[in-house]
Amino acid sequence: MLQNRLRLIASLVDRGSVVADIGTDHAHLPVYLVKENIIPRAVACDIRPKPLEKGRLYIQANHLEDKISTVLSDGLQELPPETADTFIMAGMGADVLIHILSECEYIRDPRYTLILQPMSRYYELIRYLYKSGFSIITQVCTHEGERLYTVIKARYSGSIRLFGEADIYLGKLELNHEDSRKFLIKEIQKAERRAIGDPALNSVIELLKGKLYESN
């Protein structure tokens, strides 16, 4: 069974997709997706040989070698365009996600779906997506214990969105959902600490608090 974070990511995968799981670690997610017949096949990728080997052994233990391959790759560098139509990148900082996406030219194509789960500074990832012609399809949140996570499903549209600073914090959070509200409250608290050295953030914080109040 997957924990909440990976289960939420799995719920955003379109049935019948071919998935490349970037930074797969132990390959739990691609194995789950194939075993549950959500997808027909997958590629499990990691930059580090040891976690990739653990993933390969887990795939082997589940008798899925014919449906899930493993690739040693720094981001998408070793993956040709026909590898997959859905790319999952989870458990990385926003700076790493931005680097991976900015280094891959072919990903700027509407036939590819991105499922991104940043571990930090999610708003910088949203800023990058908006500036680079990607549209956010949906954004959802979940928790594991006290830790809150957000997952972003996006696709290239070629449309450069105009946005304000509050927009990159809001993304497409559905504030009528409890975990999304809790996630934004936590991010506002972080922003308040940063505002001590950057008073310009105070106006953004007030806008975000207003959105929370409106959603009550």
Steps between C-alpha positions, in 0.01 A plus 500: 500500500618849420506776759289812450751697294564231240134394499399857415756510218368168369144636501603771250637256242271460201395140442686347207794738520862397462690638799859599562564532874797732543686452828317172547708384800350156584255501203197470729290736289545340155450153648175613663373665181565191290370249758177699536460498119502881491780500243630231263871572546750738657861606517662542841787751497750621755826691493654269764595139422428353845136618534440400138632152574262477798222604266603234249491233771155617615374485141649152468340386828164604358568318169459817295829509309308475172295811582736724698853580382766689694720778366791678668439863409567851622147635472372441146840505330510127417133476405405550134170677421314173431579357846173605665207739483484568873800607708485479878757697698445475873695552820736768365548867574351754260849601383575142389164468324553829319849391394371168362221667304715782368761250372246305292377668184253232388294523818355825365232313309130460593511123447698464823350517848708601803420392855726697732534477878746762627637457851575870540425844349209370291415860409830535311408192297163657419676822402718301260202313352305821439799676343588202281164438336371215718142495626404347833218250454448433867678540833417287802636454851531224754677428827708231667500560873576870548663539157295658221563449130372652178492326163471690171374351173604713204529499124667727246259738327741762365300770674707730722280588794503842663513463876553686823700377798188376678409291193809282529411415861139423409572302185187291453452412866138412575458679831173325584712186562639474853852388407531778241393759759747360753774500238441865411480601868839337557646681198361833624673439834828438318448815293438701819840392630666597173315833502713610796784548252279565197211733593370493141359155581249652742263608223511148352429351842193722543368392160548133589326544835212665316466199269491269801230713663291501179518120479362450851 
